[in-house]
């Protein structure tokens, strides 16, 4: 798993999916699929975002933007049947949905 950064508005969420693969070799240049032993472990390290995991989808979770601008960082860990683990970071960079009021003035008129 590689570290990823995703930009969202405070009204959004995204699905993070793991596609576990073996090491790349000459025979398997993209690696081979590897089954995880149990679901991903997700821990929120910082920020005001959150996450939800569906037990029926053990290789994914929903990362939900917080209400404030800034980053939310999650640590995601997967373990294979041999007990080997891989850990990656997911960073949500959140911007507020309201960016500008875009005020305008009408034409000048006499009082």
Backbone atoms as SQL, in Angstrom:
CREATE TABLE atoms (id INTEGER PRIMARY KEY, chain TEXT, resi INTEGER, resn TEXT, atom TEXT, x REAL, y REAL, z REAL);
INSERT INTO atoms VALUES
  (1, 'A', 1, 'UNK', 'N', 0.845, -1.176, 0.000),
  (2, 'A', 1, 'UNK', 'CA', 0.000, 0.000, 0.000),
  (3, 'A', 1, 'UNK', 'C', 0.887, 1.234, 0.000),
  (4, 'A', 2, 'UNK', 'N', 0.503, 2.202, -0.776),
  (5, 'A', 2, 'UNK', 'CA', 1.256, 3.450, -0.859),
  (6, 'A', 2, 'UNK', 'C', 0.504, 4.551, -0.128),
  (7, 'A', 3, 'UNK', 'N', 1.254, 5.530, 0.371),
  (8, 'A', 3, 'UNK', 'CA', 0.621, 6.686, 0.994),
  (9, 'A', 3, 'UNK', 'C', -0.143, 7.467, -0.070),
  (10, 'A', 4, 'UNK', 'N', -1.298, 8.017, 0.317),
  (11, 'A', 4, 'UNK', 'CA', -2.078, 8.818, -0.620),
  (12, 'A', 4, 'UNK', 'C', -2.572, 10.080, 0.063),
  (13, 'A', 5, 'UNK', 'N', -2.801, 11.108, -0.740),
  (14, 'A', 5, 'UNK', 'CA', -3.411, 12.347, -0.282),
  (15, 'A', 5, 'UNK', 'C', -4.595, 12.629, -1.186),
  (16, 'A', 6, 'UNK', 'N', -5.720, 12.997, -0.588),
  (17, 'A', 6, 'UNK', 'CA', -6.948, 13.257, -1.342),
  (18, 'A', 6, 'UNK', 'C', -7.513, 14.592, -0.881),
  (19, 'A', 7, 'UNK', 'N', -7.839, 15.462, -1.831),
  (20, 'A', 7, 'UNK', 'CA', -8.437, 16.761, -1.521),
  (21, 'A', 7, 'UNK', 'C', -9.954, 16.637, -1.586),
  (22, 'A', 8, 'UNK', 'N', -10.615, 17.130, -0.536),
  (23, 'A', 8, 'UNK', 'CA', -12.074, 17.077, -0.450),
  (24, 'A', 8, 'UNK', 'C', -12.610, 18.402, 0.061),
  (25, 'A', 9, 'UNK', 'N', -13.895, 18.620, -0.174),
  (26, 'A', 9, 'UNK', 'CA', -14.597, 19.710, 0.503),
  (27, 'A', 9, 'UNK', 'C', -15.157, 19.163, 1.806),
  (28, 'A', 10, 'UNK', 'N', -15.516, 20.061, 2.709),
  (29, 'A', 10, 'UNK', 'CA', -16.009, 19.634, 4.021),
  (30, 'A', 10, 'UNK', 'C', -17.337, 18.891, 3.947),
  (31, 'A', 11, 'UNK', 'N', -17.987, 18.889, 2.799),
  (32, 'A', 11, 'UNK', 'CA', -19.269, 18.200, 2.621),
  (33, 'A', 11, 'UNK', 'C', -19.108, 16.848, 1.926),
  (34, 'A', 12, 'UNK', 'N', -17.859, 16.385, 1.781),
  (35, 'A', 12, 'UNK', 'CA', -17.614, 15.183, 0.983),
  (36, 'A', 12, 'UNK', 'C', -16.973, 14.054, 1.786),
  (37, 'A', 13, 'UNK', 'N', -16.983, 12.878, 1.157),
  (38, 'A', 13, 'UNK', 'CA', -16.281, 11.705, 1.676),
  (39, 'A', 13, 'UNK', 'C', -15.742, 10.940, 0.481),
  (40, 'A', 14, 'UNK', 'N', -14.868, 9.971, 0.737),
  (41, 'A', 14, 'UNK', 'CA', -14.311, 9.161, -0.343),
  (42, 'A', 14, 'UNK', 'C', -14.094, 7.744, 0.159),
  (43, 'A', 15, 'UNK', 'N', -14.134, 6.786, -0.742),
  (44, 'A', 15, 'UNK', 'CA', -13.863, 5.395, -0.389),
  (45, 'A', 15, 'UNK', 'C', -12.389, 5.108, -0.663),
  (46, 'A', 16, 'UNK', 'N', -11.708, 4.573, 0.334),
  (47, 'A', 16, 'UNK', 'CA', -10.310, 4.162, 0.207),
  (48, 'A', 16, 'UNK', 'C', -10.313, 2.638, 0.103),
  (49, 'A', 17, 'UNK', 'N', -9.709, 2.109, -0.951),
  (50, 'A', 17, 'UNK', 'CA', -9.695, 0.671, -1.202),
  (51, 'A', 17, 'UNK', 'C', -8.271, 0.156, -1.280),
  (52, 'A', 18, 'UNK', 'N', -8.001, -0.941, -0.594),
  (53, 'A', 18, 'UNK', 'CA', -6.699, -1.611, -0.667),
  (54, 'A', 18, 'UNK', 'C', -6.788, -2.744, -1.682),
  (55, 'A', 19, 'UNK', 'N', -5.752, -2.857, -2.492),
  (56, 'A', 19, 'UNK', 'CA', -5.632, -3.949, -3.454),
  (57, 'A', 19, 'UNK', 'C', -4.290, -4.620, -3.153),
  (58, 'A', 20, 'UNK', 'N', -4.238, -5.453, -2.108),
  (59, 'A', 20, 'UNK', 'CA', -2.969, -6.043, -1.677),
  (60, 'A', 20, 'UNK', 'C', -2.319, -6.880, -2.779),
  (61, 'A', 21, 'UNK', 'N', -1.022, -6.650, -2.957),
  (62, 'A', 21, 'UNK', 'CA', -0.262, -7.354, -3.988),
  (63, 'A', 21, 'UNK', 'C', 1.035, -7.873, -3.382),
  (64, 'A', 22, 'UNK', 'N', 1.561, -8.929, -3.994),
  (65, 'A', 22, 'UNK', 'CA', 2.874, -9.447, -3.603),
  (66, 'A', 22, 'UNK', 'C', 3.965, -8.555, -4.199),
  (67, 'A', 23, 'UNK', 'N', 5.192, -8.832, -3.827),
  (68, 'A', 23, 'UNK', 'CA', 6.324, -8.099, -4.384),
  (69, 'A', 23, 'UNK', 'C', 6.386, -8.321, -5.888),
  (70, 'A', 24, 'UNK', 'N', 6.884, -7.323, -6.597),
  (71, 'A', 24, 'UNK', 'CA', 7.043, -7.431, -8.049),
  (72, 'A', 24, 'UNK', 'C', 8.291, -8.264, -8.348),
  (73, 'A', 25, 'UNK', 'N', 8.166, -9.133, -9.331),
  (74, 'A', 25, 'UNK', 'CA', 9.290, -9.961, -9.769),
  (75, 'A', 25, 'UNK', 'C', 9.313, -9.974, -11.292),
  (76, 'A', 26, 'UNK', 'N', 10.350, -10.587, -11.872),
  (77, 'A', 26, 'UNK', 'CA', 10.399, -10.716, -13.329),
  (78, 'A', 26, 'UNK', 'C', 9.205, -11.515, -13.839),
  (79, 'A', 27, 'UNK', 'N', 8.838, -12.554, -13.097),
  (80, 'A', 27, 'UNK', 'CA', 7.718, -13.400, -13.501),
  (81, 'A', 27, 'UNK', 'C', 6.376, -12.687, -13.316),
  (82, 'A', 28, 'UNK', 'N', 6.261, -11.886, -12.262),
  (83, 'A', 28, 'UNK', 'CA', 5.027, -11.148, -11.958),
  (84, 'A', 28, 'UNK', 'C', 5.362, -9.666, -11.802),
  (85, 'A', 29, 'UNK', 'N', 5.485, -8.939, -12.916),
  (86, 'A', 29, 'UNK', 'CA', 5.918, -7.538, -12.845),
  (87, 'A', 29, 'UNK', 'C', 4.948, -6.623, -12.095),
  (88, 'A', 30, 'UNK', 'N', 3.707, -7.022, -11.951),
  (89, 'A', 30, 'UNK', 'CA', 2.736, -6.247, -11.172),
  (90, 'A', 30, 'UNK', 'C', 2.443, -6.889, -9.827),
  (91, 'A', 31, 'UNK', 'N', 3.202, -7.945, -9.468),
  (92, 'A', 31, 'UNK', 'CA', 2.904, -8.694, -8.257),
  (93, 'A', 31, 'UNK', 'C', 1.673, -9.554, -8.471),
  (94, 'A', 32, 'UNK', 'N', 1.299, -10.275, -7.440),
  (95, 'A', 32, 'UNK', 'CA', 0.096, -11.104, -7.487),
  (96, 'A', 32, 'UNK', 'C', -0.830, -10.695, -6.355),
  (97, 'A', 33, 'UNK', 'N', -2.134, -10.897, -6.514),
  (98, 'A', 33, 'UNK', 'CA', -3.053, -10.574, -5.429),
  (99, 'A', 33, 'UNK', 'C', -2.710, -11.373, -4.165),
  (100, 'A', 34, 'UNK', 'N', -2.827, -10.723, -3.032),
  (101, 'A', 34, 'UNK', 'CA', -2.584, -11.359, -1.737),
  (102, 'A', 34, 'UNK', 'C', -3.817, -11.129, -0.863),
  (103, 'A', 35, 'UNK', 'N', -4.306, -12.179, -0.245),
  (104, 'A', 35, 'UNK', 'CA', -5.448, -12.049, 0.658),
  (105, 'A', 35, 'UNK', 'C', -4.970, -11.528, 2.003),
  (106, 'A', 36, 'UNK', 'N', -5.735, -10.617, 2.568),
  (107, 'A', 36, 'UNK', 'CA', -5.431, -10.131, 3.907),
  (108, 'A', 36, 'UNK', 'C', -6.055, -11.056, 4.939),
  (109, 'A', 37, 'UNK', 'N', -5.411, -11.153, 6.077),
  (110, 'A', 37, 'UNK', 'CA', -5.936, -11.935, 7.198),
  (111, 'A', 37, 'UNK', 'C', -6.744, -10.993, 8.077),
  (112, 'A', 38, 'UNK', 'N', -7.996, -10.800, 7.722),
  (113, 'A', 38, 'UNK', 'CA', -8.869, -9.885, 8.442),
  (114, 'A', 38, 'UNK', 'C', -8.978, -8.551, 7.731),
  (115, 'A', 39, 'UNK', 'N', -9.803, -7.677, 8.284),
  (116, 'A', 39, 'UNK', 'CA', -10.019, -6.377, 7.645),
  (117, 'A', 39, 'UNK', 'C', -8.832, -5.432, 7.842),
  (118, 'A', 40, 'UNK', 'N', -8.812, -4.371, 7.053),
  (119, 'A', 40, 'UNK', 'CA', -7.844, -3.311, 7.275),
  (120, 'A', 40, 'UNK', 'C', -8.027, -2.746, 8.681),
  (121, 'A', 41, 'UNK', 'N', -6.945, -2.341, 9.293),
  (122, 'A', 41, 'UNK', 'CA', -7.015, -1.627, 10.560),
  (123, 'A', 41, 'UNK', 'C', -6.801, -0.154, 10.243),
  (124, 'A', 42, 'UNK', 'N', -7.748, 0.676, 10.644),
  (125, 'A', 42, 'UNK', 'CA', -7.675, 2.103, 10.372),
  (126, 'A', 42, 'UNK', 'C', -7.678, 2.855, 11.697),
  (127, 'A', 43, 'UNK', 'N', -6.724, 3.785, 11.835),
  (128, 'A', 43, 'UNK', 'CA', -6.626, 4.611, 13.034),
  (129, 'A', 43, 'UNK', 'C', -6.520, 6.062, 12.587),
  (130, 'A', 44, 'UNK', 'N', -7.338, 6.943, 13.178),
  (131, 'A', 44, 'UNK', 'CA', -7.220, 8.369, 12.884),
  (132, 'A', 44, 'UNK', 'C', -6.108, 8.939, 13.749),
  (133, 'A', 45, 'UNK', 'N', -5.087, 9.513, 13.101),
  (134, 'A', 45, 'UNK', 'CA', -3.953, 10.080, 13.818),
  (135, 'A', 45, 'UNK', 'C', -4.185, 11.539, 14.207),
  (136, 'A', 46, 'UNK', 'N', -4.816, 12.295, 13.326),
  (137, 'A', 46, 'UNK', 'CA', -5.005, 13.719, 13.592),
  (138, 'A', 46, 'UNK', 'C', -6.113, 14.265, 12.710),
  (139, 'A', 47, 'UNK', 'N', -6.601, 15.455, 13.065),
  (140, 'A', 47, 'UNK', 'CA', -7.634, 16.125, 12.284),
  (141, 'A', 47, 'UNK', 'C', -9.025, 15.839, 12.804),
  (142, 'A', 48, 'UNK', 'N', -10.013, 16.489, 12.189),
  (143, 'A', 48, 'UNK', 'CA', -11.384, 16.305, 12.671),
  (144, 'A', 48, 'UNK', 'C', -12.253, 15.499, 11.714),
  (145, 'A', 49, 'UNK', 'N', -11.641, 14.826, 10.749),
  (146, 'A', 49, 'UNK', 'CA', -12.383, 13.907, 9.892),
  (147, 'A', 49, 'UNK', 'C', -12.699, 12.619, 10.641),
  (148, 'A', 50, 'UNK', 'N', -13.355, 11.711, 9.957),
  (149, 'A', 50, 'UNK', 'CA', -13.701, 10.428, 10.576),
  (150, 'A', 50, 'UNK', 'C', -13.681, 9.350, 9.503),
  (151, 'A', 51, 'UNK', 'N', -13.975, 8.127, 9.921),
  (152, 'A', 51, 'UNK', 'CA', -14.041, 7.030, 8.956),
  (153, 'A', 51, 'UNK', 'C', -15.093, 6.032, 9.398),
  (154, 'A', 52, 'UNK', 'N', -15.562, 5.250, 8.425),
  (155, 'A', 52, 'UNK', 'CA', -16.540, 4.191, 8.669),
  (156, 'A', 52, 'UNK', 'C', -16.078, 2.967, 7.898),
  (157, 'A', 53, 'UNK', 'N', -16.109, 1.809, 8.561),
  (158, 'A', 53, 'UNK', 'CA', -15.776, 0.549, 7.900),
  (159, 'A', 53, 'UNK', 'C', -17.004, -0.344, 7.879),
  (160, 'A', 54, 'UNK', 'N', -17.256, -0.967, 6.734),
  (161, 'A', 54, 'UNK', 'CA', -18.339, -1.929, 6.573),
  (162, 'A', 54, 'UNK', 'C', -17.730, -3.324, 6.695),
  (163, 'A', 55, 'UNK', 'N', -18.147, -4.122, 7.673),
  (164, 'A', 55, 'UNK', 'CA', -17.570, -5.458, 7.828),
  (165, 'A', 55, 'UNK', 'C', -17.692, -6.325, 6.574),
  (166, 'A', 56, 'UNK', 'N', -18.653, -6.023, 5.717),
  (167, 'A', 56, 'UNK', 'CA', -18.823, -6.800, 4.484),
  (168, 'A', 56, 'UNK', 'C', -17.785, -6.418, 3.426),
  (169, 'A', 57, 'UNK', 'N', -17.046, -5.337, 3.652),
  (170, 'A', 57, 'UNK', 'CA', -16.033, -4.867, 2.697),
  (171, 'A', 57, 'UNK', 'C', -14.718, -4.641, 3.453),
  (172, 'A', 58, 'UNK', 'N', -14.019, -5.731, 3.794),
  (173, 'A', 58, 'UNK', 'CA', -12.857, -5.624, 4.677),
  (174, 'A', 58, 'UNK', 'C', -11.651, -4.904, 4.095),
  (175, 'A', 59, 'UNK', 'N', -11.593, -4.735, 2.775),
  (176, 'A', 59, 'UNK', 'CA', -10.438, -4.077, 2.151),
  (177, 'A', 59, 'UNK', 'C', -10.699, -2.612, 1.824),
  (178, 'A', 60, 'UNK', 'N', -11.730, -2.019, 2.434),
  (179, 'A', 60, 'UNK', 'CA', -11.995, -0.618, 2.170),
  (180, 'A', 60, 'UNK', 'C', -12.622, 0.061, 3.375),
  (181, 'A', 61, 'UNK', 'N', -12.603, 1.389, 3.321),
  (182, 'A', 61, 'UNK', 'CA', -13.284, 2.193, 4.327),
  (183, 'A', 61, 'UNK', 'C', -13.653, 3.531, 3.711),
  (184, 'A', 62, 'UNK', 'N', -14.641, 4.197, 4.309),
  (185, 'A', 62, 'UNK', 'CA', -15.016, 5.537, 3.881),
  (186, 'A', 62, 'UNK', 'C', -14.269, 6.526, 4.745),
  (187, 'A', 63, 'UNK', 'N', -13.542, 7.435, 4.112),
  (188, 'A', 63, 'UNK', 'CA', -12.874, 8.531, 4.813),
  (189, 'A', 63, 'UNK', 'C', -13.762, 9.761, 4.642),
  (190, 'A', 64, 'UNK', 'N', -14.139, 10.369, 5.754),
  (191, 'A', 64, 'UNK', 'CA', -15.134, 11.442, 5.757),
  (192, 'A', 64, 'UNK', 'C', -14.460, 12.746, 6.174),
  (193, 'A', 65, 'UNK', 'N', -14.613, 13.772, 5.353),
  (194, 'A', 65, 'UNK', 'CA', -14.016, 15.068, 5.653),
  (195, 'A', 65, 'UNK', 'C', -14.604, 15.641, 6.933),
  (196, 'A', 66, 'UNK', 'N', -13.768, 16.357, 7.684),
  (197, 'A', 66, 'UNK', 'CA', -14.235, 17.063, 8.867),
  (198, 'A', 66, 'UNK', 'C', -14.916, 18.366, 8.474),
  (199, 'A', 67, 'UNK', 'N', -15.364, 19.103, 9.480),
  (200, 'A', 67, 'UNK', 'CA', -16.071, 20.352, 9.225),
  (201, 'A', 67, 'UNK', 'C', -15.144, 21.551, 9.090),
  (202, 'A', 68, 'UNK', 'N', -13.871, 21.382, 9.400),
  (203, 'A', 68, 'UNK', 'CA', -12.918, 22.482, 9.364),
  (204, 'A', 68, 'UNK', 'C', -11.858, 22.253, 8.289),
  (205, 'A', 69, 'UNK', 'N', -11.289, 23.358, 7.800),
  (206, 'A', 69, 'UNK', 'CA', -10.191, 23.252, 6.846),
  (207, 'A', 69, 'UNK', 'C', -8.989, 22.608, 7.515),
  (208, 'A', 70, 'UNK', 'N', -8.199, 21.912, 6.720),
  (209, 'A', 70, 'UNK', 'CA', -6.991, 21.298, 7.231),
  (210, 'A', 70, 'UNK', 'C', -6.922, 19.827, 6.883),
  (211, 'A', 71, 'UNK', 'N', -5.924, 19.174, 7.436),
  (212, 'A', 71, 'UNK', 'CA', -5.669, 17.769, 7.129),
  (213, 'A', 71, 'UNK', 'C', -6.193, 16.837, 8.208),
  (214, 'A', 72, 'UNK', 'N', -6.698, 15.698, 7.763),
  (215, 'A', 72, 'UNK', 'CA', -6.965, 14.563, 8.647),
  (216, 'A', 72, 'UNK', 'C', -6.081, 13.434, 8.141),
  (217, 'A', 73, 'UNK', 'N', -5.346, 12.801, 9.052),
  (218, 'A', 73, 'UNK', 'CA', -4.417, 11.741, 8.682),
  (219, 'A', 73, 'UNK', 'C', -4.858, 10.437, 9.327),
  (220, 'A', 74, 'UNK', 'N', -4.906, 9.386, 8.518),
  (221, 'A', 74, 'UNK', 'CA', -5.235, 8.042, 8.982),
  (222, 'A', 74, 'UNK', 'C', -4.039, 7.130, 8.753),
  (223, 'A', 75, 'UNK', 'N', -3.812, 6.192, 9.675),
  (224, 'A', 75, 'UNK', 'CA', -2.843, 5.121, 9.468),
  (225, 'A', 75, 'UNK', 'C', -3.641, 3.869, 9.126),
  (226, 'A', 76, 'UNK', 'N', -3.288, 3.222, 8.010),
  (227, 'A', 76, 'UNK', 'CA', -4.000, 2.037, 7.524),
  (228, 'A', 76, 'UNK', 'C', -3.011, 0.875, 7.500),
  (229, 'A', 77, 'UNK', 'N', -3.412, -0.234, 8.131),
  (230, 'A', 77, 'UNK', 'CA', -2.539, -1.404, 8.213),
  (231, 'A', 77, 'UNK', 'C', -3.290, -2.637, 7.723),
  (232, 'A', 78, 'UNK', 'N', -2.587, -3.455, 6.942),
  (233, 'A', 78, 'UNK', 'CA', -3.104, -4.743, 6.501),
  (234, 'A', 78, 'UNK', 'C', -2.123, -5.832, 6.864),
  (235, 'A', 79, 'UNK', 'N', -2.650, -7.023, 7.169),
  (236, 'A', 79, 'UNK', 'CA', -1.804, -8.148, 7.569),
  (237, 'A', 79, 'UNK', 'C', -2.163, -9.358, 6.717),
  (238, 'A', 80, 'UNK', 'N', -1.129, -10.080, 6.238),
  (239, 'A', 80, 'UNK', 'CA', -1.400, -11.293, 5.468),
  (240, 'A', 80, 'UNK', 'C', -1.433, -12.515, 6.388),
  (241, 'A', 81, 'UNK', 'N', -1.697, -13.681, 5.808),
  (242, 'A', 81, 'UNK', 'CA', -1.847, -14.914, 6.600),
  (243, 'A', 81, 'UNK', 'C', -0.562, -15.298, 7.326),
  (244, 'A', 82, 'UNK', 'N', 0.595, -14.850, 6.847),
  (245, 'A', 82, 'UNK', 'CA', 1.868, -15.157, 7.502),
  (246, 'A', 82, 'UNK', 'C', 2.194, -14.187, 8.626),
  (247, 'A', 83, 'UNK', 'N', 1.347, -13.188, 8.813),
  (248, 'A', 83, 'UNK', 'CA', 1.577, -12.205, 9.864),
  (249, 'A', 83, 'UNK', 'C', 2.371, -10.998, 9.410),
  (250, 'A', 84, 'UNK', 'N', 2.737, -10.948, 8.125),
  (251, 'A', 84, 'UNK', 'CA', 3.449, -9.779, 7.606),
  (252, 'A', 84, 'UNK', 'C', 2.486, -8.602, 7.522),
  (253, 'A', 85, 'UNK', 'N', 2.951, -7.418, 7.918),
  (254, 'A', 85, 'UNK', 'CA', 2.092, -6.241, 7.871),
  (255, 'A', 85, 'UNK', 'C', 2.686, -5.168, 6.981),
  (256, 'A', 86, 'UNK', 'N', 1.806, -4.374, 6.415),
  (257, 'A', 86, 'UNK', 'CA', 2.170, -3.184, 5.653),
  (258, 'A', 86, 'UNK', 'C', 1.310, -2.044, 6.173),
  (259, 'A', 87, 'UNK', 'N', 1.919, -0.892, 6.313),
  (260, 'A', 87, 'UNK', 'CA', 1.221, 0.280, 6.823),
  (261, 'A', 87, 'UNK', 'C', 1.404, 1.438, 5.858),
  (262, 'A', 88, 'UNK', 'N', 0.329, 2.182, 5.656),
  (263, 'A', 88, 'UNK', 'CA', 0.358, 3.378, 4.808),
  (264, 'A', 88, 'UNK', 'C', -0.420, 4.489, 5.491),
  (265, 'A', 89, 'UNK', 'N', -0.190, 5.699, 5.023),
  (266, 'A', 89, 'UNK', 'CA', -0.903, 6.878, 5.524),
  (267, 'A', 89, 'UNK', 'C', -1.865, 7.378, 4.456),
  (268, 'A', 90, 'UNK', 'N', -3.039, 7.803, 4.901),
  (269, 'A', 90, 'UNK', 'CA', -4.013, 8.460, 4.039),
  (270, 'A', 90, 'UNK', 'C', -4.235, 9.846, 4.631),
  (271, 'A', 91, 'UNK', 'N', -4.042, 10.874, 3.813),
  (272, 'A', 91, 'UNK', 'CA', -4.254, 12.245, 4.259),
  (273, 'A', 91, 'UNK', 'C', -5.405, 12.844, 3.471),
  (274, 'A', 92, 'UNK', 'N', -6.422, 13.333, 4.192),
  (275, 'A', 92, 'UNK', 'CA', -7.501, 14.095, 3.569),
  (276, 'A', 92, 'UNK', 'C', -7.182, 15.564, 3.781),
  (277, 'A', 93, 'UNK', 'N', -7.073, 16.317, 2.695),
  (278, 'A', 93, 'UNK', 'CA', -6.875, 17.759, 2.784),
  (279, 'A', 93, 'UNK', 'C', -8.220, 18.399, 2.504),
  (280, 'A', 94, 'UNK', 'N', -8.770, 19.063, 3.522),
  (281, 'A', 94, 'UNK', 'CA', -10.149, 19.546, 3.456),
  (282, 'A', 94, 'UNK', 'C', -10.194, 21.055, 3.231),
  (283, 'A', 95, 'UNK', 'N', -11.002, 21.454, 2.263),
  (284, 'A', 95, 'UNK', 'CA', -11.314, 22.852, 2.020),
  (285, 'A', 95, 'UNK', 'C', -12.804, 23.049, 2.294),
  (286, 'A', 96, 'UNK', 'N', -13.163, 24.229, 2.740),
  (287, 'A', 96, 'UNK', 'CA', -14.572, 24.500, 3.002),
  (288, 'A', 96, 'UNK', 'C', -15.342, 24.577, 1.693),
  (289, 'A', 97, 'UNK', 'N', -16.570, 24.042, 1.701),
  (290, 'A', 97, 'UNK', 'CA', -17.404, 24.090, 0.499),
  (291, 'A', 97, 'UNK', 'C', -17.723, 25.540, 0.134),
  (292, 'A', 98, 'UNK', 'N', -17.906, 26.383, 1.145),
  (293, 'A', 98, 'UNK', 'CA', -18.144, 27.802, 0.899),
  (294, 'A', 98, 'UNK', 'C', -16.794, 28.477, 0.739),
  (295, 'A', 99, 'UNK', 'N', -16.486, 28.895, -0.473),
  (296, 'A', 99, 'UNK', 'CA', -15.185, 29.486, -0.759),
  (297, 'A', 99, 'UNK', 'C', -15.267, 31.000, -0.892),
  (298, 'A', 100, 'UNK', 'N', -16.356, 31.504, -1.476),
  (299, 'A', 100, 'UNK', 'CA', -16.464, 32.933, -1.741),
  (300, 'A', 100, 'UNK', 'C', -17.945, 33.292, -1.812),
  (301, 'A', 101, 'UNK', 'N', -18.303, 34.472, -1.321),
  (302, 'A', 101, 'UNK', 'CA', -19.691, 34.921, -1.425),
  (303, 'A', 101, 'UNK', 'C', -20.009, 35.492, -2.802),
  (304, 'A', 102, 'UNK', 'N', -18.993, 35.890, -3.568),
  (305, 'A', 102, 'UNK', 'CA', -19.154, 36.471, -4.893),
  (306, 'A', 102, 'UNK', 'C', -20.245, 37.542, -4.908),
  (307, 'A', 103, 'UNK', 'N', -20.045, 38.557, -4.075),
  (308, 'A', 103, 'UNK', 'CA', -20.985, 39.678, -4.032),
  (309, 'A', 103, 'UNK', 'C', -20.872, 40.500, -5.299),
  (310, 'A', 104, 'UNK', 'N', -21.961, 41.101, -5.718),
  (311, 'A', 104, 'UNK', 'CA', -21.942, 41.988, -6.864),
  (312, 'A', 104, 'UNK', 'C', -22.845, 43.173, -6.564),
  (313, 'A', 105, 'UNK', 'N', -22.585, 44.260, -7.228),
  (314, 'A', 105, 'UNK', 'CA', -23.402, 45.471, -7.050),
  (315, 'A', 105, 'UNK', 'C', -24.143, 45.753, -8.336),
  (316, 'A', 106, 'UNK', 'N', -25.377, 46.178, -8.183),
  (317, 'A', 106, 'UNK', 'CA', -26.162, 46.580, -9.343),
  (318, 'A', 106, 'UNK', 'C', -25.737, 47.942, -9.836),
  (319, 'A', 107, 'UNK', 'N', -26.324, 48.395, -10.900),
  (320, 'A', 107, 'UNK', 'CA', -25.969, 49.714, -11.426),
  (321, 'A', 107, 'UNK', 'C', -26.397, 50.814, -10.452),
  (322, 'A', 108, 'UNK', 'N', -25.709, 51.933, -10.507),
  (323, 'A', 108, 'UNK', 'CA', -26.044, 53.074, -9.659),
  (324, 'A', 108, 'UNK', 'C', -27.359, 53.697, -10.137),
  (325, 'A', 109, 'UNK', 'N', -28.197, 54.099, -9.190),
  (326, 'A', 109, 'UNK', 'CA', -29.478, 54.734, -9.513),
  (327, 'A', 109, 'UNK', 'C', -29.643, 55.946, -8.596),
  (328, 'A', 110, 'UNK', 'N', -30.475, 56.884, -8.989),
  (329, 'A', 110, 'UNK', 'CA', -30.753, 58.059, -8.165),
  (330, 'A', 110, 'UNK', 'C', -31.535, 57.649, -6.918),
  (331, 'A', 111, 'UNK', 'N', -31.295, 58.411, -5.821),
  (332, 'A', 111, 'UNK', 'CA', -32.052, 58.182, -4.588),
  (333, 'A', 111, 'UNK', 'C', -33.407, 58.819, -4.680);
